[in-house]
Amino acid sequence: MVCDDNSRLLHGYLDGELDLIRSLEIEEHLKTCPDCAQQLWGQQTLRKAFRSSNLYERAPSGLAVRIRASLSQEVEPEADATSQPKPISILTPRPKVWNWLAVAATILLAALLTWRALPGVGGRGNSDLVAQELVASHIRSLQPGHLFDVQSTDQHTVKPWFNGKLDFSPPVRDLTEEGFPLIGGRLDYIDHRAVAALVYQRRQHLINVFIWPAEKQTDNNLHSESSQGYNMVVWERDGMYLCAVSDLSTGELQQFAQLIEK
Amino acid sequence: MPNAMQAVGNAGRFEEVVLPHLDAAYNLARWLVRNTHDAEDVVQEACLRAFRFFGGFQGGDPRAWLLKIVRNTSYSFLEKNRPVALAEEFNEQVHVRDVPAFDAEAIMVRDVESRMLRESLEELPVNFREVVVLRELEGLSYKEIAEMIGVPIGTVMSSLARGRDRLRESLLRARAREGTRGL
């Protein structure tokens, strides 16, 4: 294999975007080519730097206000406005309309966008980053071939599979009768530590339940958040954190969490 | 006015479906236009456009749909206001395979700082910067990125490879510079 081709493919490999055959070829090549192994290592370092960086730029809170205001203008055009859409320019900021409807809607929106504290996993415990990682991991798991390491609807197969792979034993429960069949499990890596991920199904939706030991005991209230259109419910039980991530509604996800707890 | 009720209903659905992705929209705009104030204007403009096109939204991933509009709006903004930023060329003379001295890499492992990464990413030409941001910060797949920017998946991989190589190289140089200043 020629290294010039591989330097490009290494990125596909790093991103989990290669098919199985290509991945195996790259792995074979890495065993014999220190140069490429070094490249890969450098890229992994760069990725770690991204993961622990604060480069993700969140929208300032006032922006939602402005957008909501300009949308309400769209919905209720002024009396003298023509039916033609008004030409808009990025150069000219639109006038701010502070009607009560916009303000009320904005408060609601701010509530939706607010991140609540999520417990840290291993290292830094930056809750936003952990939440991002959990959602990213959920999304990655939905890509072909990334969902399970062990595919089974049997909790007695899934639970022992984790033996020796983790330094804790995750609680595994099948909820087929309740409408949330367990379909498998895998190892995942969040915030610098290995965690268990259990995969459940609800109709056409998948739920990832990430499990890791809690560092200190806290109350076990359920709380929910959402990110990138995915919802998340986090709770604590028997010294472990459980976090369910899915595109299901928060309501259904909380119902699911309560079933696991029964 | 029969459209008014419909418009109000649309506004509600729009808020529910699209506005949860405001952070993603802002993050992309901020990294494309490299300025917080312009990014806010771009996102506001993009949301208005998205709202007007919302009737044509066929379902699918609303985040990808919104990001595509944000990207187009950002490029329109750059064409209009920062044509120089679009013309930035990638300096092909530096080839990363020449760079990675093992010691320098080892320094990188210990403490690559966010600030240096930020500066290096800011310096990247926009077409490489965007794939790195979409992949590393937004976590999109190659396929999603390819669809968003309208190129083949192989091109996404190549752009990522070159963008990341350039980032590493500029981080190593930044480290070396700071090192000589005794920081």
Interface residues (C-beta under 8 A of the other chain):
Chain A: S7 R8 L9 L10 H11 G12 D15 E17 D35 Q38 Q39 W41 G42 Q43 T45 L46 R47 K48 A49 F50 S52 S53 N54 L55 Y56 E57 R58 A59 P60 L63 A64 R66 I67 R68 S70 L71 S72 E74 V75 E76 P85 I88 I90 L91 P93 R94 A105 L109 L112 L113 Q132 V135 A136 I139 R140 Q143 S226 S227 Q228 G229
Chain B: A4 A7 V8 N10 A11 F14 E15 L19 P20 H21 L22 D23 A24 A25 Y26 N27 R30 W31 T36 D38 A39 E40 D41 V42 V43 Q44 E45 C47 L48 F51 R52 D61 P62 R63 T73 S76 F77 K80 N81 R97 P100 F102 E105 M108 V109 V112 S114 L117 R118 L121 R135 E136 L137 G139 S141 Y142 I153 M157 S158 L160 A161 R164 D165 L167 R168 L171
